[in-house]
Amino acid sequence: MDLLLRHGRVITMDAERRILADGAIAIEGGRIRAIGPDREVGVAHAAAAEQTRDLGGALVHPGFVDAHAHTSSDLIRGFTPKADPNWDPIDHAFYGPDGPDGDYLGALLSCMEMLRNGITTFCDTGSSRDLARTARAINEVGVRGIPGHLIFDVLAGPDMEPLVHSTEECLERIERQVEAYPFRGEGRAWCAVTLSGMGLSSDRLLKAAAALAERAGVPMVMHQSWGANEVAASEKQHGARPLFHLADLGILGPNLTLVHMIRLDDAEVDLVARSGANVVHCPNASLRRGKGAIRVGRFPELVDAGVPVALGSDGMGGKRDMARQMHLAIGVQREVRDQYPVLTAEQALEMATLNGARAVGLQGEIGALAVGMRADVVIHTLDRPEAHPRWADPVDSLVFFGQSATVDTVLVDGEIVLDGGRFTRLDATDAYRRIDEAAAGFEAMLGRTAFAAWPIVD
Ligand SMILES: [Zn+2]
């Protein structure tokens, strides 16, 4: 036995949703070999454990899954204009030839923040131009990540021209991605078939990419139904709302994960539920841009219909913090619908763990603490006011009070990658220095008036 965790207050997320008041977890070869009351599991494995940690009653739960992120642009968060919803000038400067190294440094920052907030797996639905640099960041931090190319073959406007590729080029890039970062491979960077979606993929690309995903045994993940214009375009071009068009193409099913899904009608909710497709709700991203995920979104209806709804932090509006997503997903819903509770703290935690696992094709592997599963474990500290009183309902305490502020130690595949708030695989001070140097260069390139509402003076 490599590691024995004793005396944790464990939210297992297992099939019975057991919460162990005084629990123990025995870890070997990166997986959970035993889990249960400490008086049984702790006592039974005490002698054989190479290393034992007494958690002293601290909260423990499975690692969170951020099912939708764009890591590279984290390097330039804070640079978004405040008054104008059009981010194109910033995007162009960032993705242009003189832009900073978001693929590596943005991803490095993103991965560090994720791990610090208890996220152990994420899926990037397209932000990297050089996947190898993003994969390097993932492995340096030790979080499990699915990096994604920015892939689309439909030109929506002349501004997008530098980023668009032919259908063949798109498919070649996806194939290379799947070969280079095998799913369930040795490193921490894995693959999925990732597309931009949102009407920016031709039917031919959608069908071929879905077939490739099935062949490779990996999920296909893309944006969907983010804006009303996307629905109107589908009705005009295909004579059907977008989800019906995906069903017509034969790609709507359990292997497909659709991100945002804000603009759905009743028939589309039914269709998605019957298809077994996965949905990723990104409340923070929608709130920041006023896109309507809560106002017009149908997430409570999707959950009621049995759709596995996961959570994502998304792009430049996204803090890499699933606790924030959980809180927004349930709290703001109550406000808008004048109803209590609409969605519960327990449902929010299922979204951030079990449903996230399913959205990235890893159901049965991650998302719960149970025998045989990968040991992705988050341990909180008791040395913060938010962690008390510790005899309260731990789900309520986690979602509404402790949140990620109390995350202390994180394991991925049984390896301690964050230990008492310290990153074990990298020098955080040096990483922050490199990140800030690159951001300072971008600031100089843009000029402060491009992004700051108040004068920043020297
Ligand atoms: Zn996105």
Boltz pocket constraint, residues with backbone or C-beta under 6 A from the ligand:
constraints:
  - pocket:
      binder: B
      contacts: [[A, 68], [A, 69], [A, 70], [A, 125], [A, 223], [A, 259], [A, 314], [A, 315]]
      max_distance: 6.0
